[in-house]
Amino acid sequence: MPSRVCATPKRSRRVLTWLLRLTLGWVLVTVPPVVVLRWVDPFASAMMLEREHDAKQKGEKGFVLKHTWVPLARIAPNAQLAWIAAEDQKFPTHHGFDEQAIEDAIEDHLEGKSSRGASTLSQQVAKNLFLWSGHSWVRKGLEVYFTVLLEACWPKHRILEMHLNLAELGNGVYGIEAASRTFYGKPAASLTMPEAALMAATLPNPRVRRVTAPSPAVQQRAEWIADQARRLGFETLSGL
């Protein structure tokens, strides 16, 4: 009988030891890359690699992945402001999550209404850079984890720079530089507000909402984004 009593604490200690080792291993695998990427520009993202793989698997002839990294200084302030106006107007002040947007999305879901979602720019970068497409509690949990890491390790301007460089803006077109040259024939540094707003209006489904053939709904959203950008003002960018 005493041996059984002693065995239980020993098993508990072994389980605790393994849990600690797994936790430490997870931290060592995930934290260093996030820290490094604060200064090192990635050659691709998980979403880009997944899209390229899918195109090969489906035999999409003529598919070419276009992506050119540019620093934030070479992206027009018009585009930076349009992105914040379109995707995450609380971006300068939140810590990775928009609680009000999350509550609204949950309420819409419970009422059976469609909702655009409540993902912030930080969450979208976490998903695009490290994770896979689809919806599951595991992926969402990892998204939350990486969002917390990004907000802890990166300044806001790096998160914005990463999103502008990784967002899909057309079929196989990733990042605002590649999109600007593909759709407008000029660098992202020269984008006007209407052009940037139209690009932002195609998110989150640029393969359907195309810059080259915008629907009236996309045009209307682009006008709304441009108006919201003017209301926010360029001083929004100075605090990032």
Backbone as CSV, one residue per row, in Angstrom:
resi,resn,N_x,N_y,N_z,CA_x,CA_y,CA_z,C_x,C_y,C_z
1,MET,0.812,-1.227,0.000,0.000,0.000,0.000,0.840,1.269,0.000
2,PRO,1.890,1.384,0.858,2.731,2.577,0.847,3.406,2.794,-0.489
3,SER,3.788,1.671,-1.178,4.472,1.820,-2.463,3.559,2.482,-3.490
4,ARG,2.266,2.168,-3.445,1.320,2.792,-4.370,1.184,4.283,-4.095
5,VAL,1.185,4.634,-2.838,1.070,6.052,-2.459,2.264,6.838,-2.975
6,CYS,3.452,6.200,-2.872,4.675,6.873,-3.317,4.734,6.964,-4.836
7,ALA,4.118,5.981,-5.512,4.184,5.953,-6.974,3.444,7.121,-7.603
8,THR,2.336,7.500,-6.984,1.534,8.577,-7.556,2.286,9.901,-7.635
9,PRO,2.938,10.346,-6.561,3.727,11.578,-6.665,4.851,11.477,-7.686
10,LYS,5.471,10.267,-7.802,6.539,10.098,-8.771,6.022,10.257,-10.192
11,ARG,4.857,9.659,-10.476,4.264,9.802,-11.806,3.909,11.251,-12.082
12,SER,3.396,11.929,-11.072,3.034,13.330,-11.226,4.255,14.183,-11.546
13,ARG,5.366,13.875,-10.858,6.598,14.632,-11.113,7.111,14.376,-12.527
14,ARG,6.988,13.117,-12.998,7.436,12.793,-14.357,6.594,13.535,-15.396
15,VAL,5.273,13.524,-15.158,4.382,14.236,-16.087,4.708,15.723,-16.100
16,LEU,4.911,16.291,-14.915,5.239,17.713,-14.812,6.567,18.017,-15.504
17,THR,7.531,17.128,-15.330,8.829,17.314,-15.979,8.698,17.329,-17.495
18,TRP,7.916,16.375,-18.033,7.724,16.329,-19.473,6.968,17.552,-19.982
19,LEU,5.990,17.999,-19.218,5.251,19.204,-19.608,6.171,20.420,-19.652
20,LEU,7.043,20.527,-18.663,7.999,21.634,-18.636,8.959,21.555,-19.809
21,ARG,9.414,20.342,-20.135,10.314,20.167,-21.272,9.635,20.527,-22.586
22,LEU,8.380,20.089,-22.725,7.630,20.415,-23.944,7.415,21.919,-24.067
23,THR,7.087,22.552,-22.946,6.875,24.000,-22.959,8.149,24.737,-23.336
24,LEU,9.265,24.313,-22.726,10.548,24.938,-23.035,10.925,24.716,-24.498
25,GLY,10.678,23.496,-24.989,10.975,23.200,-26.390,10.151,24.058,-27.332
26,TRP,8.866,24.207,-27.002,7.980,25.033,-27.832,8.462,26.479,-27.856
27,VAL,8.837,26.999,-26.710,9.330,28.375,-26.626,10.607,28.542,-27.452
28,LEU,11.510,27.553,-27.358,12.772,27.631,-28.090,12.568,27.530,-29.598
29,VAL,11.515,26.850,-30.007,11.228,26.704,-31.439,10.536,27.934,-32.003
30,THR,9.680,28.578,-31.220,8.840,29.654,-31.759,9.338,31.068,-31.476
31,VAL,9.916,31.301,-30.315,10.295,32.671,-29.958,11.480,33.205,-30.771
32,PRO,12.594,32.460,-30.918,13.721,32.995,-31.684,13.380,33.446,-33.108
33,PRO,12.599,32.661,-33.885,12.253,33.149,-35.232,11.492,34.472,-35.216
34,VAL,10.581,34.627,-34.263,9.833,35.882,-34.168,10.768,37.036,-33.852
35,VAL,11.701,36.815,-32.946,12.669,37.862,-32.591,13.536,38.220,-33.793
36,VAL,14.028,37.212,-34.492,14.881,37.451,-35.662,14.135,38.216,-36.745
37,LEU,12.868,37.868,-36.956,12.085,38.498,-38.019,11.716,39.946,-37.710
38,ARG,12.043,40.395,-36.534,11.888,41.826,-36.272,12.828,42.629,-37.162
39,TRP,13.978,42.039,-37.490,14.976,42.748,-38.286,15.241,42.112,-39.651
40,VAL,14.983,40.821,-39.775,15.260,40.104,-41.027,13.966,39.943,-41.822
41,ASP,13.999,40.315,-43.094,12.810,40.216,-43.941,12.652,38.790,-44.456
42,PRO,11.469,38.204,-44.336,11.267,36.824,-44.802,11.220,36.758,-46.328
43,PHE,11.712,35.663,-46.898,11.667,35.495,-48.355,10.275,35.076,-48.809
44,ALA,9.481,34.548,-47.885,8.122,34.110,-48.200,7.363,33.947,-46.894
45,SER,6.095,33.597,-47.002,5.271,33.333,-45.821,4.676,31.941,-45.944
46,ALA,4.124,31.445,-44.853,3.475,30.127,-44.886,2.337,30.111,-45.899
47,MET,1.585,31.210,-45.969,0.461,31.273,-46.903,0.931,31.264,-48.359
48,MET,2.034,31.939,-48.644,2.577,31.918,-50.005,2.988,30.507,-50.407
49,LEU,3.709,29.842,-49.526,4.174,28.492,-49.808,3.003,27.537,-49.978
50,GLU,1.965,27.715,-49.157,0.779,26.866,-49.272,0.075,27.100,-50.603
51,ARG,-0.039,28.367,-51.013,-0.710,28.687,-52.281,0.073,28.121,-53.470
52,GLU,1.387,28.239,-53.418,2.217,27.719,-54.503,2.095,26.198,-54.578
53,HIS,2.078,25.554,-53.430,1.917,24.091,-53.380,0.562,23.677,-53.949
54,ASP,-0.495,24.385,-53.561,-1.841,24.061,-54.041,-1.927,24.213,-55.562
55,ALA,-1.299,25.276,-56.080,-1.329,25.504,-57.528,-0.658,24.357,-58.272
56,LYS,0.447,23.857,-57.732,1.141,22.731,-58.360,0.312,21.460,-58.267
57,GLN,-0.321,21.251,-57.106,-1.140,20.056,-56.915,-2.338,20.043,-57.850
58,LYS,-2.915,21.215,-58.087,-4.101,21.323,-58.941,-3.745,21.473,-60.415
59,GLY,-2.445,21.601,-60.689,-2.011,21.736,-62.072,-2.444,23.036,-62.719
60,GLU,-2.410,24.112,-61.950,-2.794,25.422,-62.490,-1.700,25.922,-63.431
61,LYS,-1.933,25.778,-64.700,-0.940,26.182,-65.688,-0.814,27.713,-65.728
62,GLY,0.394,28.159,-65.848,0.622,29.593,-65.932,0.670,30.298,-64.599
63,PHE,0.488,29.541,-63.489,0.537,30.192,-62.180,1.960,30.635,-61.873
64,VAL,2.088,31.902,-61.514,3.376,32.465,-61.128,3.183,33.261,-59.850
65,LEU,3.974,32.940,-58.847,3.888,33.676,-57.593,4.738,34.936,-57.704
66,LYS,4.108,36.074,-57.509,4.807,37.356,-57.606,4.938,37.964,-56.205
67,HIS,6.160,38.319,-55.850,6.388,38.919,-54.540,7.706,39.679,-54.548
68,THR,7.657,40.922,-54.145,8.855,41.746,-54.026,8.787,42.495,-52.709
69,TRP,9.771,42.248,-51.848,9.782,42.927,-50.546,10.291,44.357,-50.696
70,VAL,9.609,45.289,-50.037,10.088,46.669,-49.966,9.946,47.158,-48.529
71,PRO,10.892,47.966,-48.055,10.769,48.512,-46.700,9.610,49.498,-46.618
72,LEU,9.152,49.750,-45.420,8.004,50.642,-45.218,8.267,52.032,-45.795
73,ALA,9.520,52.466,-45.762,9.869,53.794,-46.275,9.629,53.914,-47.771
74,ARG,9.537,52.781,-48.471,9.298,52.795,-49.918,7.863,52.406,-50.261
75,ILE,6.978,52.531,-49.280,5.541,52.324,-49.491,4.844,53.640,-49.206
76,ALA,4.055,54.107,-50.132,3.412,55.406,-50.000,2.616,55.507,-48.702
77,PRO,2.728,56.624,-47.988,1.892,56.827,-46.800,0.410,56.648,-47.107
78,ASN,0.002,56.971,-48.338,-1.396,56.736,-48.732,-1.781,55.277,-48.525
79,ALA,-0.886,54.368,-48.922,-1.167,52.947,-48.801,-1.156,52.504,-47.342
80,GLN,-0.204,52.999,-46.585,-0.132,52.647,-45.166,-1.415,53.054,-44.446
81,LEU,-1.858,54.262,-44.714,-3.062,54.765,-44.045,-4.311,54.044,-44.543
82,ALA,-4.368,53.751,-45.837,-5.517,53.029,-46.387,-5.631,51.642,-45.753
83,TRP,-4.485,50.995,-45.504,-4.487,49.656,-44.890,-5.077,49.710,-43.483
84,ILE,-4.646,50.692,-42.713,-5.164,50.822,-41.353,-6.648,51.164,-41.380
85,ALA,-7.035,52.067,-42.273,-8.445,52.464,-42.380,-9.319,51.276,-42.774
86,ALA,-8.810,50.419,-43.640,-9.603,49.302,-44.149,-9.660,48.131,-43.185
87,GLU,-8.520,47.814,-42.554,-8.401,46.556,-41.833,-8.435,46.670,-40.318
88,ASP,-7.979,47.803,-39.780,-7.788,47.811,-38.325,-7.560,49.240,-37.829
89,GLN,-8.620,49.984,-37.647,-8.477,51.395,-37.292,-7.976,51.607,-35.870
90,LYS,-8.058,50.575,-35.041,-7.532,50.678,-33.668,-6.094,50.169,-33.577
91,PHE,-5.504,49.867,-34.712,-4.168,49.292,-34.750,-3.124,50.063,-33.933
92,PRO,-3.077,51.394,-33.998,-2.037,52.107,-33.251,-2.147,51.951,-31.734
93,THR,-3.334,51.618,-31.235,-3.532,51.650,-29.785,-3.796,50.285,-29.141
94,HIS,-4.251,49.302,-29.902,-4.541,48.012,-29.266,-3.262,47.206,-29.091
95,HIS,-3.377,46.100,-28.350,-2.225,45.244,-28.071,-2.357,43.895,-28.772
96,GLY,-2.906,43.928,-29.963,-3.020,42.718,-30.761,-4.434,42.266,-31.034
97,PHE,-5.381,42.668,-30.178,-6.758,42.214,-30.317,-7.724,43.381,-30.133
98,ASP,-8.776,43.370,-30.914,-9.831,44.374,-30.810,-11.007,43.726,-30.088
99,GLU,-11.089,43.966,-28.786,-12.099,43.282,-27.973,-13.517,43.594,-28.434
100,GLN,-13.774,44.838,-28.803,-15.118,45.217,-29.228,-15.502,44.502,-30.518
101,ALA,-14.552,44.432,-31.453,-14.819,43.749,-32.718,-15.073,42.257,-32.485
102,ILE,-14.347,41.676,-31.534,-14.548,40.262,-31.214,-15.946,40.039,-30.638
103,GLU,-16.350,40.918,-29.715,-17.689,40.810,-29.135,-18.765,40.952,-30.203
104,ASP,-18.575,41.909,-31.125,-19.553,42.121,-32.201,-19.623,40.896,-33.115
105,ALA,-18.459,40.301,-33.420,-18.431,39.127,-34.291,-19.137,37.941,-33.632
106,ILE,-18.923,37.767,-32.329,-19.596,36.682,-31.599,-21.109,36.902,-31.591
107,GLU,-21.511,38.143,-31.354,-22.943,38.458,-31.334,-23.577,38.204,-32.696
108,ASP,-22.883,38.607,-33.772,-23.399,38.362,-35.123,-23.529,36.867,-35.388
109,HIS,-22.536,36.107,-34.930,-22.560,34.652,-35.145,-23.740,34.017,-34.421
110,LEU,-23.966,34.438,-33.184,-25.068,33.883,-32.401,-26.415,34.241,-33.007
111,GLU,-26.492,35.395,-33.658,-27.737,35.833,-34.280,-27.879,35.327,-35.712
112,GLY,-26.879,34.583,-36.177,-26.943,34.028,-37.520,-26.626,35.015,-38.611
113,LYS,-25.998,36.124,-38.261,-25.637,37.135,-39.254,-24.237,36.866,-39.782
114,SER,-23.996,37.292,-41.026,-22.647,37.178,-41.572,-21.785,38.276,-40.977
115,SER,-20.518,37.959,-40.755,-19.598,38.925,-40.164,-18.271,38.873,-40.896
116,ARG,-17.656,40.040,-41.102,-16.384,40.088,-41.807,-15.260,39.568,-40.943
117,GLY,-15.503,39.425,-39.676,-14.453,38.941,-38.791,-13.894,40.059,-37.945
118,ALA,-13.053,39.666,-36.998,-12.528,40.647,-36.045,-11.010,40.601,-35.967
119,SER,-10.366,40.038,-36.971,-8.918,39.911,-36.944,-8.246,41.266,-37.129
120,THR,-7.295,41.559,-36.271,-6.504,42.779,-36.387,-5.373,42.547,-37.391
121,LEU,-4.659,43.628,-37.722,-3.496,43.481,-38.593,-2.474,42.533,-37.967
122,SER,-2.315,42.616,-36.666,-1.365,41.752,-35.965,-1.761,40.285,-36.106
123,GLN,-3.034,39.985,-35.939,-3.509,38.612,-36.073,-3.334,38.105,-37.504
124,GLN,-3.599,38.976,-38.464,-3.467,38.578,-39.863,-2.020,38.285,-40.222
125,VAL,-1.093,39.080,-39.682,0.326,38.817,-39.923,0.725,37.482,-39.301
126,ALA,0.273,37.230,-38.085,0.572,35.962,-37.420,0.093,34.785,-38.263
127,LYS,-1.111,34.890,-38.785,-1.679,33.816,-39.605,-0.927,33.679,-40.932
128,ASN,-0.748,34.785,-41.634,-0.125,34.728,-42.956,1.321,34.252,-42.900
129,LEU,2.042,34.682,-41.890,3.470,34.400,-41.813,3.772,32.987,-41.321
130,PHE,3.004,32.511,-40.322,3.380,31.267,-39.653,2.420,30.103,-39.842
131,LEU,1.168,30.359,-40.207,0.152,29.308,-40.125,-0.412,28.920,-41.485
132,TRP,-1.463,28.149,-41.473,-2.074,27.620,-42.673,-3.489,28.174,-42.788
133,SER,-4.081,28.019,-43.960,-5.446,28.500,-44.158,-6.434,27.533,-43.522
134,GLY,-7.689,27.957,-43.450,-8.702,27.102,-42.854,-9.126,27.613,-41.492
135,HIS,-10.110,26.937,-40.924,-10.666,27.347,-39.636,-10.680,26.150,-38.688
136,SER,-9.999,26.291,-37.591,-10.025,25.272,-36.548,-9.601,25.936,-35.249
137,TRP,-9.966,25.303,-34.134,-9.606,25.867,-32.838,-8.094,25.811,-32.618
138,VAL,-7.455,24.787,-33.177,-6.000,24.682,-33.034,-5.320,25.853,-33.741
139,ARG,-5.724,26.093,-35.001,-5.120,27.194,-35.756,-5.409,28.532,-35.098
140,LYS,-6.619,28.694,-34.590,-6.974,29.950,-33.934,-6.158,30.137,-32.658
141,GLY,-5.961,29.062,-31.921,-5.148,29.160,-30.715,-3.716,29.549,-31.023
142,LEU,-3.148,28.964,-32.083,-1.794,29.323,-32.494,-1.729,30.765,-32.979
143,GLU,-2.783,31.197,-33.656,-2.841,32.592,-34.111,-2.789,33.545,-32.923
144,VAL,-3.533,33.233,-31.883,-3.516,34.067,-30.680,-2.120,34.074,-30.068
145,TYR,-1.503,32.908,-29.988,-0.161,32.794,-29.400,0.844,33.648,-30.166
146,PHE,0.867,33.501,-31.495,1.837,34.245,-32.293,1.520,35.747,-32.311
147,THR,0.247,36.089,-32.212,-0.113,37.511,-32.132,0.471,38.150,-30.880
148,VAL,0.363,37.459,-29.759,0.942,37.957,-28.513,2.454,38.117,-28.652
149,LEU,3.110,37.144,-29.292,4.556,37.226,-29.507,4.920,38.425,-30.380
150,LEU,4.189,38.612,-31.469,4.488,39.726,-32.372,4.359,41.060,-31.658
151,GLU,3.273,41.211,-30.921,3.051,42.479,-30.220,4.108,42.705,-29.138
152,ALA,4.626,41.628,-28.561,5.638,41.761,-27.514,7.022,42.046,-28.089
153,CYS,7.291,41.525,-29.289,8.650,41.584,-29.846,8.840,42.626,-30.946
154,TRP,7.767,43.023,-31.598,7.894,43.939,-32.743,7.233,45.280,-32.455
155,PRO,7.783,46.359,-33.002,7.068,47.639,-32.952,5.928,47.628,-33.959
156,LYS,5.007,48.531,-33.802,3.834,48.565,-34.677,4.210,48.762,-36.146
157,HIS,5.205,49.589,-36.404,5.538,49.854,-37.811,6.066,48.599,-38.501
158,ARG,6.697,47.687,-37.741,7.169,46.435,-38.332,5.994,45.524,-38.676
159,ILE,4.992,45.495,-37.826,3.798,44.687,-38.100,3.090,45.200,-39.348
160,LEU,2.955,46.513,-39.462,2.323,47.094,-40.652,3.153,46.799,-41.895
161,GLU,4.465,46.960,-41.794,5.358,46.673,-42.919,5.216,45.226,-43.367
162,MET,5.145,44.315,-42.407,5.021,42.897,-42.721,3.693,42.617,-43.428
163,HIS,2.616,43.196,-42.933,1.308,42.947,-43.555,1.281,43.464,-44.983
164,LEU,1.790,44.663,-45.194,1.792,45.245,-46.530,2.627,44.430,-47.505
165,ASN,3.613,43.730,-46.995,4.484,42.929,-47.856,4.023,41.490,-48.044
166,LEU,3.122,41.022,-47.197,2.716,39.617,-47.253,1.277,39.399,-47.713
167,ALA,0.456,40.419,-47.666,-0.959,40.253,-48.004,-1.131,39.804,-49.450
168,GLU,-2.044,38.864,-49.668,-2.382,38.460,-51.032,-3.313,39.510,-51.627
169,LEU,-2.954,40.025,-52.802,-3.722,41.103,-53.429,-4.169,40.739,-54.841
170,GLY,-4.021,39.492,-55.177,-4.430,38.979,-56.475,-4.055,37.514,-56.522
171,ASN,-4.424,36.828,-57.576,-4.110,35.413,-57.692,-2.603,35.222,-57.846
172,GLY,-1.947,34.854,-56.751,-0.508,34.674,-56.776,0.280,35.952,-56.615
173,VAL,-0.396,37.059,-56.382,0.273,38.357,-56.224,0.304,38.692,-54.737
174,TYR,1.505,38.741,-54.180,1.662,38.961,-52.740,2.502,40.213,-52.474
175,GLY,1.990,41.030,-51.580,2.698,42.241,-51.202,2.320,43.420,-52.078
176,ILE,2.378,44.592,-51.489,1.896,45.779,-52.176,2.792,46.211,-53.325
177,GLU,4.088,45.914,-53.259,4.988,46.284,-54.353,4.667,45.485,-55.615
178,ALA,4.551,44.173,-55.466,4.221,43.336,-56.622,2.841,43.699,-57.168
179,ALA,1.899,43.969,-56.278,0.545,44.319,-56.712,0.515,45.661,-57.427
180,SER,1.237,46.631,-56.893,1.264,47.954,-57.506,1.854,47.897,-58.913
181,ARG,2.923,47.146,-59.065,3.550,47.033,-60.385,2.687,46.199,-61.339
182,THR,2.000,45.207,-60.813,1.142,44.372,-61.655,-0.097,45.115,-62.126
183,PHE,-0.758,45.830,-61.214,-2.032,46.461,-61.541,-1.915,47.898,-62.041
184,TYR,-0.899,48.615,-61.579,-0.778,50.032,-61.933,0.500,50.374,-62.689
185,GLY,1.405,49.401,-62.796,2.624,49.636,-63.543,3.570,50.635,-62.909
186,LYS,3.547,50.714,-61.592,4.431,51.640,-60.890,4.735,51.108,-59.498
187,PRO,5.768,51.638,-58.844,6.123,51.151,-57.504,5.127,51.577,-56.451
188,ALA,5.149,50.867,-55.331,4.223,51.172,-54.227,4.463,52.558,-53.656
189,ALA,5.649,53.104,-53.840,5.962,54.438,-53.329,5.144,55.519,-54.014
190,SER,4.587,55.209,-55.186,3.865,56.220,-55.974,2.349,56.058,-55.918
191,LEU,1.851,55.174,-55.087,0.404,54.928,-55.041,-0.364,56.142,-54.537
192,THR,-1.461,56.446,-55.209,-2.362,57.495,-54.745,-3.348,56.889,-53.749
193,MET,-4.084,57.735,-53.070,-5.071,57.220,-52.122,-6.161,56.407,-52.804
194,PRO,-6.756,56.857,-53.933,-7.774,56.021,-54.586,-7.224,54.655,-55.011
195,GLU,-5.989,54.621,-55.497,-5.395,53.350,-55.914,-5.165,52.424,-54.719
196,ALA,-4.598,52.975,-53.663,-4.343,52.179,-52.463,-5.646,51.699,-51.834
197,ALA,-6.651,52.577,-51.797,-7.938,52.216,-51.209,-8.608,51.096,-51.993
198,LEU,-8.471,51.119,-53.311,-9.066,50.061,-54.134,-8.372,48.726,-53.878
199,MET,-7.057,48.758,-53.725,-6.337,47.529,-53.410,-6.777,46.980,-52.056
200,ALA,-6.883,47.852,-51.072,-7.304,47.432,-49.735,-8.740,46.920,-49.742
201,ALA,-9.548,47.449,-50.644,-10.959,47.052,-50.703,-11.139,45.620,-51.193
202,THR,-10.117,45.056,-51.825,-10.244,43.680,-52.318,-10.015,42.649,-51.211
203,LEU,-9.465,43.083,-50.083,-9.252,42.176,-48.953,-10.587,41.830,-48.303
204,PRO,-10.788,40.634,-47.797,-9.820,39.552,-47.646,-9.857,38.508,-48.755
205,ASN,-10.529,38.807,-49.885,-10.670,37.801,-50.945,-10.325,38.411,-52.293
206,PRO,-9.038,38.707,-52.531,-8.647,39.405,-53.757,-8.745,38.571,-55.027
207,ARG,-8.953,37.265,-54.888,-9.129,36.459,-56.106,-10.540,36.632,-56.677
208,VAL,-11.453,37.087,-55.837,-12.821,37.362,-56.283,-13.032,38.862,-56.462
209,ARG,-12.584,39.639,-55.465,-12.689,41.097,-55.542,-11.429,41.633,-56.217
210,ARG,-11.484,41.762,-57.520,-10.271,42.078,-58.270,-10.106,43.578,-58.509
211,VAL,-8.865,44.019,-58.402,-8.538,45.422,-58.679,-8.819,45.748,-60.138
212,THR,-8.546,44.807,-61.024,-8.687,45.050,-62.458,-10.140,45.086,-62.924
213,ALA,-11.036,44.503,-62.143,-12.455,44.508,-62.516,-13.306,44.648,-61.261
214,PRO,-13.212,45.795,-60.588,-13.934,45.962,-59.321,-15.439,46.062,-59.528
215,SER,-16.171,45.388,-58.672,-17.626,45.458,-58.708,-18.065,46.787,-58.084
216,PRO,-19.324,47.166,-58.261,-19.817,48.380,-57.598,-19.632,48.343,-56.087
217,ALA,-19.781,47.155,-55.498,-19.611,47.025,-54.044,-18.163,47.291,-53.646
218,VAL,-17.218,46.798,-54.428,-15.803,47.029,-54.140,-15.458,48.505,-54.332
219,GLN,-16.001,49.105,-55.376,-15.780,50.538,-55.607,-16.319,51.363,-54.443
220,GLN,-17.492,50.993,-53.977,-18.094,51.708,-52.854,-17.256,51.540,-51.588
221,ARG,-16.754,50.344,-51.371,-15.899,50.128,-50.197,-14.598,50.921,-50.319
222,ALA,-14.041,50.984,-51.523,-12.815,51.752,-51.731,-13.033,53.221,-51.398
223,GLU,-14.176,53.745,-51.778,-14.498,55.144,-51.465,-14.642,55.332,-49.952
224,TRP,-15.247,54.356,-49.299,-15.377,54.424,-47.833,-14.010,54.393,-47.170
225,ILE,-13.121,53.521,-47.650,-11.784,53.424,-47.088,-11.037,54.745,-47.247
226,ALA,-11.110,55.333,-48.426,-10.434,56.616,-48.665,-10.977,57.697,-47.733
227,ASP,-12.290,57.684,-47.520,-12.897,58.675,-46.614,-12.443,58.445,-45.175
228,GLN,-12.403,57.180,-44.757,-11.942,56.861,-43.406,-10.475,57.233,-43.224
229,ALA,-9.677,57.029,-44.256,-8.261,57.395,-44.191,-8.093,58.894,-43.988
230,ARG,-8.881,59.662,-44.703,-8.821,61.135,-44.543,-9.233,61.537,-43.131
231,ARG,-10.212,60.854,-42.578,-10.651,61.158,-41.212,-9.563,60.818,-40.186
232,LEU,-8.868,59.688,-40.404,-7.809,59.300,-39.485,-6.639,60.271,-39.548
233,GLY,-6.287,60.673,-40.760,-5.188,61.637,-40.933,-3.819,60.969,-40.884
234,PHE,-2.855,61.587,-41.544,-1.519,61.001,-41.632,-0.773,61.027,-40.295
235,GLU,-1.268,61.794,-39.356,-0.630,61.777,-38.028,-0.782,60.419,-37.368
236,THR,-1.735,59.609,-37.842,-1.889,58.244,-37.329,-0.613,57.439,-37.522
237,LEU,0.088,57.706,-38.604,1.293,56.948,-38.921,2.485,57.371,-38.088
238,SER,2.473,58.586,-37.598,3.639,59.129,-36.881,3.868,58.428,-35.547
239,GLY,2.821,57.844,-34.983,2.967,57.207,-33.673,3.306,55.731,-33.726
240,LEU,3.477,55.179,-34.926,3.730,53.739,-35.044,5.193,53.397,-34.749
